[in-house]
């Protein structure tokens, strides 16, 4: 629908491949990056928490201001960070409640089609974006099917 | 008060769980039953608090100093919280039946971590 409320992301947003027909399921802006985030990044893991996370978790996490999971995440959806889009391959059984309740998301950039742990969300194994404060994170319904021409 | 108002519990692993058993006894100044779970104080944390006399505490609602935590109760899906509290040497109870995993797995030992815990896996130690 043309009525989607999309904040102004400027040219960076235009450059990404989100189509207007994609349903946005979760949307957040990065507000803080913990000093120990690299402990996880080095293993291809991005740990996100909402702003209520206690100090000891903030140290290891990327903190964001998202607070509403509009629709459950399923394989085939996409995560978009810094204009890069990654397909979601697998979603652990507690990943959606973690995200809805705590803004907590564990993204594993490993290309796996099955989760290793119940909190995991596995995405494509590609170079991780260098996430910075102010970056936008969007999870939207997949539209790969329609993209095929 | 002349006698200790706190009591000791044994927390054993639940079905398919790992680690433990943990013996938890709150002490003055270190008596928080620290629930770092979605949706408020978890029933497992509530039960530990009731049996020990420790104070139930929601880690997502209020802030506490680390030294005040007697035990952390988490609903971790296996990557982050599972390692953060054991790394800080805080006894950690995961309600999910996880095993050591994630980048901090080396800190997760059976002396400091137990998983798959249900309220009925917590028992008072009579002295």
Interface residues (C-beta under 8 A of the other chain):
Chain A: X39 X40 X42 X43 X45 X47 X52 X53 X54 X55 X56 X57 X59 X60 X61 X92 X94 X95 X97 X98 X100 X101 X102 X104 X106 X108 X116 X117 X118 X119 X120
Chain B: X36 X38 X39 X59 X60 X61 X63 X64 X66 X75 X76 X77 X78 X79 X80 X81 X84 X85 X88 X96 X98 X101 X102 X103 X104
